[in-house]
């Protein structure tokens, strides 16, 4: 693995993992779905929560900011709205989800 500087104005470094690696998820979450974009990853838990991490420059992580993160973070908007994530597909700079109320 190596470090990649995102842009001159960004101070965040995101670890680029070229090969599969084990990841410690918060609270021993049970993952039901996973999708990888070009520089970010998203998972859905069996309970319908969405977690994202990686490069977030275009807001594709869903955390209401453009921050990047090496650690999985739960998308709080879905929890606040009472929505359950069912499917996730990551594009190059986007994340698409299907939710149930």
C-alpha positions, 0 to 999 in steps of 0.5 A, spaced: 500 500 500 502 507 498 499 514 500 496 518 495 495 526 496 488 528 494 489 535 492 494 541 493 488 544 498 487 537 501 491 535 507 488 528 508 491 522 505 487 516 504 491 509 504 490 506 497 490 498 498 492 494 492 490 487 494 485 485 498 486 486 506 482 485 512 478 491 515 476 491 522 468 494 522 465 498 528 461 493 533 463 487 529 457 489 524 454 483 519 455 485 512 450 484 507 452 488 501 459 491 499 460 495 493 467 499 491 468 505 487 474 507 484 476 510 490 471 509 495 467 503 498 460 502 501 457 496 505 450 495 508 449 491 514 444 486 515 440 491 519 440 496 513 445 501 515 450 504 510 457 505 512 462 508 507 469 510 507 475 512 502 475 518 497 470 523 499 471 529 495 465 529 491 460 528 497 460 521 495 461 518 502 454 521 504 456 525 510 454 532 508 461 534 507 467 532 502 471 529 507 475 523 506 476 517 511 480 511 512 475 509 517 468 506 515 463 511 518 455 510 518 451 515 514 447 518 519 442 521 514 439 514 513 438 513 520 435 520 522 430 519 516 428 512 518 430 509 512 433 502 511 439 501 505 437 495 501 442 495 495 448 500 494 452 501 487 459 505 487 460 509 481 467 512 480 465 519 484 458 517 486 454 512 490 447 510 489 443 506 494 436 503 494 432 504 501 426 502 504 422 507 509 
